[in-house]
Amino acid sequence: MKLRHNMTVMDLFCGAGGLSEGFRQAGFHVLAGQDYDDRAGETFAATHSEAKFIGGPIQNVTAQKLLKAAGVKKRPSCGWYAKQRLA
């Protein structure tokens, strides 16, 4: 039974992407996978062409890298909106 929803996944410590594949088959959209092993990343990239592979040690992966991989663009600070109470 395939679930129908618009959920997205980022797979940390993804290896070759087995867990990502399970999520994909369940109807999730895989945005990115991260792993230290670049050879596993080659397999991940080959089998999950819609996702971005982020290689290297997890301690070097910033929130900005993950957001960029997810396609999140910078937006204006919400400070102005909070001051204006326009949220």
C-alpha positions in Angstrom: 0.0 0.0 0.0 1.5 3.3 -1.1 0.9 6.3 1.2 -0.1 9.5 -0.5 1.4 12.6 1.0 3.9 15.4 0.3 6.5 14.5 2.9 10.2 15.0 2.2 13.3 13.3 3.6 16.9 14.1 4.0 18.9 10.9 4.8 21.9 11.4 7.1 24.4 8.6 7.1 22.7 7.4 3.9 25.3 4.9 2.7 24.2 3.6 -0.7 20.6 4.8 0.0 18.7 1.8 1.1 16.6 3.7 3.6 16.1 6.5 1.1 14.8 3.9 -1.4 12.3 2.6 1.2 11.1 6.2 1.8 10.9 6.8 -2.0 8.8 3.6 -2.5 6.5 4.8 0.3 5.8 8.0 -1.6 8.3 10.4 0.1 10.4 12.8 -1.9 14.1 12.3 -1.1 15.9 15.7 -1.1 19.4 14.8 -0.1 21.6 12.1 1.3 24.8 12.6 3.4 27.6 10.1 4.1 31.3 10.1 4.7 31.9 7.4 2.2 32.1 8.9 -1.3 31.9 5.5 -3.0 28.6 4.8 -1.3 27.7 8.4 -2.4 28.3 7.4 -6.0 25.7 4.6 -5.7 23.3 6.9 -3.8 23.6 9.5 -6.6 23.1 6.9 -9.3 20.0 5.5 -7.7 18.5 8.7 -6.4 19.1 11.2 -9.3 16.5 13.6 -7.9 18.5 14.0 -4.6 21.7 15.7 -3.9 24.6 13.8 -2.3 26.5 15.7 0.4 29.9 14.0 1.1 32.3 14.3 4.0 32.2 14.1 7.7 28.9 14.9 9.3 30.6 17.5 11.6 31.4 19.5 8.5 27.8 19.6 7.3 26.1 22.8 8.2 22.4 23.6 8.3 23.0 26.0 5.4 24.4 23.0 3.3 21.3 21.0 4.1 19.0 23.8 3.3 20.8 24.6 0.0 20.5 20.9 -0.9 16.8 21.1 -0.2 16.5 24.1 -2.5 15.6 26.5 0.2 16.5 30.0 -0.8 17.4 32.8 1.6 14.6 35.0 2.5 14.3 38.3 4.3 14.8 38.3 8.0 11.5 38.1 9.9 12.7 40.8 12.3 10.9 43.6 10.3 7.7 41.6 10.2 7.8 40.9 13.9 8.4 44.6 14.6 5.5 45.6 12.4 3.3 42.8 13.8 2.5 41.7 10.2 3.4 38.0 10.6 
